[in-house]
Amino acid sequence: MEISKPLRIRHERTCGCPSNHINCLSAKEWLQHQIAVWEFYYEKRDIRDKKIHPAVFPIALPSKCINLFTHRGELVLDPFVGSGTTLLAAQDLDRNAVGFDLKKEYVDLSNNRLLETTKKTSNQIAICADALNIGDYFEEETVSLCITSPPYANLLNRKRKNKSIRGDLRDDEHYLQVQQYSDHPADLGTMNIKEYSLAIQDIFKGILPLLKPRGRCVINITDYWWKGKRIPAHIHVTNALQNAGYELRNTIIWDRRNIVNKAGIFGWPSNYITLSTTYEYILDFWRPG
């Protein structure tokens, strides 16, 4: 399918909300979102199989962000669309949305998942393209929300040891396997944290003009261990986005304890290490108005 540049996709509100409202939520609904620790549950439509995609988040995560930062009919962008979770959330909530990915298999997966719903009042599409070229597809100041979970640098670019899993369960089908997204040189998952930070800065610098003034950019990221050292990826991403011209508005903790089970003991008895699979960061930025 030939993709036009820029895309012919709607981005205007279709609701009747007052112009100064940033979303369609009532005051009572707004109140439920003010806590800075979020918890989500997976549903039947969520992909959990790591053979399909090595790192996914529940539909509930982008749904919450879309509800908070957009109106019906507005445009949502996911620069690293993966399995298409953001696009499904946008479809559910009557927002137009576009996702990008380097890997054609993920783009096809995303578009096929969107076909499961036939009754549509908005448009969603995944496109196979480098995130650096996203600016070619949109007019400036048309995107209301960029929401994504990018690769966590080179976290997956090594043999899986399953150290967070109980010892007798570690030798599963993924043990000692490399679950990398791809070998593409532009794949963020192949980069060390310094290369990754510069690449993130370049990508989001290109996205910034596409956002409406005070349009949001929400990034899900986690810190990780590499060769015995803690890598504070959320700090690197924050610095990269600020260098690209964004302003940090909120830091939210995704409490993942409800989806972590059969955890192993590691570090005992001489090296205290927190179980990093129990939480992740959700960083909320905006384009200064």
C-alpha positions in Angstrom: 0.0 0.0 0.0 1.3 3.4 -1.0 1.5 5.9 1.9 1.0 9.5 1.2 3.3 12.2 2.7 2.0 14.0 4.6 -0.6 11.5 5.7 -4.2 12.4 5.1 -5.5 11.7 8.6 -7.8 13.7 10.7 -6.6 15.4 13.9 -9.4 17.7 15.0 -11.7 17.2 18.0 -15.0 15.6 17.4 -16.3 16.2 20.9 -18.1 19.2 22.3 -15.7 19.9 25.2 -14.8 23.5 26.1 -11.6 24.7 24.3 -9.6 25.0 27.5 -10.1 21.4 28.5 -7.2 19.1 27.8 -9.4 15.9 27.7 -13.0 14.7 27.7 -12.9 13.6 31.4 -15.4 14.8 34.0 -14.0 16.2 37.3 -14.9 12.9 39.0 -13.0 10.9 36.4 -10.1 13.4 36.5 -9.7 12.8 40.3 -9.1 9.1 39.7 -6.0 9.8 37.6 -4.2 12.1 40.1 -2.3 9.5 42.0 1.3 9.2 40.7 1.5 5.4 41.1 -0.4 3.6 38.4 -1.4 -0.1 38.3 -2.6 -2.0 35.2 -4.0 -5.4 34.4 -3.7 -7.4 31.2 -6.9 -8.3 29.3 -7.6 -11.1 26.8 -6.6 -9.0 23.8 -3.2 -8.3 25.2 -0.2 -10.1 23.8 1.8 -11.9 26.4 3.7 -14.3 24.3 7.4 -13.3 24.1 7.8 -15.3 20.9 5.5 -12.8 19.2 7.1 -9.7 20.8 9.7 -9.7 23.6 8.4 -6.7 25.4 4.8 -5.5 25.6 2.7 -3.3 27.8 -1.1 -3.7 28.6 -3.7 -1.8 26.5 -4.7 -0.2 29.7 -1.5 1.9 29.8 -1.9 3.8 26.6 -5.7 4.0 27.2 -5.1 5.9 30.4 -2.7 8.3 28.7 -5.0 8.8 25.7 -7.9 9.6 28.1 -5.8 12.0 30.0 -4.2 14.0 27.2 -6.5 13.9 24.2 -10.1 14.5 23.0 -12.1 12.3 20.7 -11.0 12.7 17.1 -7.5 14.0 17.9 -4.3 12.4 16.6 -2.0 10.0 18.6 1.5 9.0 17.6 3.6 6.0 18.6 7.1 6.1 17.1 7.9 2.5 18.2 4.6 0.7 17.7 5.7 -2.8 18.3 2.7 -5.1 18.6 0.2 -2.2 18.0 -1.1 -1.8 21.6 -1.3 2.0 21.4 -3.2 1.8 18.1 -5.8 -0.6 19.6 -6.2 1.8 22.6 -6.8 4.7 20.2 -9.3 2.7 18.2 -11.2 1.8 21.4 -11.3 5.5 22.4 -12.2 7.0 19.0 -8.8 8.7 18.4 -6.9 8.7 15.1 -3.5 7.2 15.5 -0.3 6.4 13.5 2.4 4.0 14.6 5.9 3.4 13.2 8.3 0.5 13.4 11.5 -0.6 11.6 10.3 -4.3 11.6 7.8 -5.1 9.0 6.5 -8.2 11.0 5.5 -5.8 13.8 3.8 -3.4 11.4 1.8 -6.3 9.8 0.9 -7.6 13.3 -0.3 -4.2 14.4 -2.4 -3.6 11.2 -3.9 -7.1 11.5 -4.9 -6.6 15.1 -6.7 -3.4 14.1 -8.8 -5.4 11.6 -10.4 -7.3 14.4 -12.8 -4.4 14.9 -14.9 -3.5 11.9 -17.0 -0.7 13.3 -14.7 2.4 13.2 -15.3 6.1 13.5 -11.6 7.0 13.4 -8.5 5.8 11.6 -5.4 4.0 12.8 -2.5 2.7 10.8 1.0 1.2 11.4 3.8 2.2 8.9 7.2 0.5 8.4 9.6 3.4 8.6 12.6 4.8 10.6 11.4 7.0 13.5 13.9 9.6 12.4 11.7 10.2 9.3 8.4 10.6 11.1 8.4 14.3 10.4 7.8 13.5 6.7 4.4 12.1 7.4 2.7 14.9 9.3 2.0 18.6 9.2 3.4 20.6 12.1 1.2 21.0 15.2 -1.3 18.3 14.4 -0.3 15.6 17.0 -2.0 15.9 20.4 -0.2 13.0 22.1 3.0 10.9 21.4 2.8 7.8 23.6 5.4 5.0 23.4 7.6 2.4 25.0 10.8 2.5 23.1 13.4 -0.3 23.3 15.3 0.0 26.6 18.7 0.5 24.9 20.7 -2.8 24.7 18.8 -4.5 27.6 17.6 -7.4 25.4 20.8 -7.6 23.4 22.3 -10.5 25.4 21.5 -14.0 26.4 18.5 -14.2 28.8 19.4 -15.4 32.2 15.9 -15.2 33.8 17.5 -14.0 37.1 14.2 -12.4 38.3 12.5 -15.8 38.1 12.6 -18.5 40.8 15.6 -20.7 40.3 13.8 -24.0 39.5 11.8 -22.1 36.7 14.7 -20.3 35.0 15.4 -22.9 32.5 12.4 -22.1 30.3 12.1 -21.8 26.5 13.7 -18.4 26.6 16.7 -19.3 28.8 20.0 -18.3 27.2 18.2 -17.0 24.1 18.8 -13.5 22.7 15.3 -11.9 22.3 16.4 -8.9 20.3 14.0 -6.9 18.1 16.2 -6.9 15.0 19.8 -6.4 13.8 18.9 -3.2 12.0 21.7 -0.6 12.6 19.0 2.0 13.5 17.4 -0.3 16.1 17.7 1.4 19.5 17.9 -2.1 21.0 21.4 -2.6 19.6 22.8 0.6 21.2 24.7 1.2 24.4 23.2 3.8 26.7 25.3 6.7 25.3 24.4 6.0 21.7 20.8 5.4 22.7 20.5 8.7 24.4 21.8 10.6 21.4 19.4 8.7 19.1 16.4 9.3 21.4 17.3 13.0 21.4 17.4 13.2 17.6 14.2 11.2 17.1 12.1 13.3 19.5 13.6 16.6 18.4 12.1 15.7 15.0 8.7 14.9 16.6 8.6 18.1 18.7 7.3 20.4 15.9 4.6 17.9 15.1 3.0 18.3 18.5 0.5 21.0 19.2 1.6 23.6 21.8 1.4 21.8 25.2 0.9 18.5 23.3 2.1 15.7 25.5 4.8 13.1 25.0 4.6 10.1 27.3 7.5 7.6 27.5 7.5 4.3 29.3 11.0 3.3 30.3 12.8 1.2 32.9 16.3 1.2 34.4 18.3 -2.0 34.0 21.5 -3.8 34.9 24.4 -4.1 32.4 27.7 -5.9 33.3 27.0 -5.5 37.1 26.1 -1.8 37.0 22.7 -0.1 37.3 21.9 1.9 34.1 19.5 4.8 35.0 17.8 4.8 31.6 15.0 7.1 32.8 17.5 9.8 33.6 19.2 9.5 30.2 15.8 9.7 28.5 14.7 12.7 30.6 18.0 14.5 29.7 17.6 13.6 26.0 14.0 14.9 25.8 14.9 18.1 27.7 17.9 18.7 25.3 15.4 18.2 22.4 13.2 21.0 23.7 10.6 19.2 25.9 9.6 20.1 29.4 9.2 17.4 32.0 5.7 17.6 33.7 5.2 14.4 35.7 7.1 11.3 36.7 4.8 8.4 37.3 5.6 5.0 38.7 4.1 2.0 37.0 3.6 -0.5 39.9 4.0 -3.9 38.3 3.8 -6.0 41.5 0.4 -7.4 40.5 1.9 -9.0 37.3 5.1 -10.3 38.8 5.0 -13.8 40.2 7.3 -16.7 41.0 10.1 -14.2 41.6 13.5 -15.5 42.4 16.0 -14.5 45.2 19.1 -12.9 43.8 21.8 -10.9 45.5 21.3 -12.7 48.8 23.2 -12.8 51.2 25.8 -10.2 50.3 24.5 -7.9 47.6 21.1 -6.1 48.0 19.5 -5.6 44.6 15.9 -4.5 44.2 13.7 -6.5 41.8 13.5 -4.0 38.9 10.7 -6.0 37.2 8.3 -4.7 39.9 8.2 -1.1 38.6 8.8 1.0 35.6 8.7 4.8 34.9 6.1 6.7 32.9 7.7 10.1 32.0 5.2 12.8 31.0 6.6 15.7 28.9 5.0 18.4 26.9 5.9 20.8 24.1 6.1 24.2 25.9 3.2 26.4 24.9 
